[in-house]
Amino acid sequence: VEEFMDDAFCDKIDIYFCGHDHNRQWLHPTCGVELVVSGAAAKTTDLADRGNDVYYEDDQKPGFLYVEIIDNTLTGEFYDVDGNLNFTRTVVK
């Protein structure tokens, strides 16, 4: 997987969103790419310690990611199932 990520993403994209893991994560950039997981809308699964540096991670409550892009600024906000804002990150390119 690492080799694929390096070949397909590094220096080619700014952000990668995925949702397969049933939790919410915003990882520190890898080779310049922001990595965001938002897959906890219906249920959660425990996070496995993979040694990743993260800005935010949660596997306790279902929730979702709200993204807004205005000009060259992306703002992502993680909310829990109760509508509480848990984390915000802004990226300017």
N, C-alpha and C positions, 0 to 999 in steps of 0.2 A: 504494500500500500504506500509506503514512504516513497519508493522509487516512482510510482505512478503520480503521486502528489507533486513531487519535485519536477517531473517532466511536464505535467499538464497545467500546473498552477503557478509555480514560481516565476516571478517577473512577468506574468501574463494576465493576472486578474488582481483586483484589489480586495475582494471579499468573497467568501464562500459560505453559503447557508446550507445546512442540512438538517434533517429531522428524524433520522432513524433511531438514534438513542432516545429513550423516553425520559429526558431531563432537559435542563436549560443550562447552556454554557456559552461563555464568550472567552475564547482563548487568546493569549498573547499572540501577536503575529508570528507566523512561521514563514520564512523567506519572503517577508513583505506582505503576506496575505492574512487578512483578518479571518478567523475561523469561528463560526457561530452555529450552535446547535439549538434548535427549538423544536422539540418533539414531545413535549409533556402536556399536550392538550387534554388527553383522555386518561392517561395513567402515568405513573413514574416507575423507573427502575433505578436501582442503586448505581451510583457512579463507581466505576472501578478505578483505583489509583493507577493512572498511566504515566504519572510523572510530568504531566503538562502544567505549564504556568498558565494561570487563568486570571482574568479580571473578575469573573463571576461564575459561579456554578451552584446549582441547586437540584437535588433529587428528592426533595421532601414533599413539595406541593405541585400539583398540576398548574400550568400557566401557559403564557403565550408571549410572542415577540411582536412588538409594533415597530415598524420601520418607516421613517419619513426621510425623503431625499429632496433637498432644495438646493439648486445650483450644484456646487461642489461639496456640499455638506450632507453626510448621512448621520442620522441619529437613530439609534436602536434603544428600545426600552423593553425590559422584561417585566411582565406583570404576573402576579399569581392568580389563582382561580377566584379569589375574592376581590380582584381588581386593584390590589395594592401594588404600587410601583416598587420593584425590588432593586432595579439596576438600570442605569443609563450610561451609554457611551456614545460619544460624537467623534466622527472621523472626517477630516477634511482632506480632500485630494486636489 
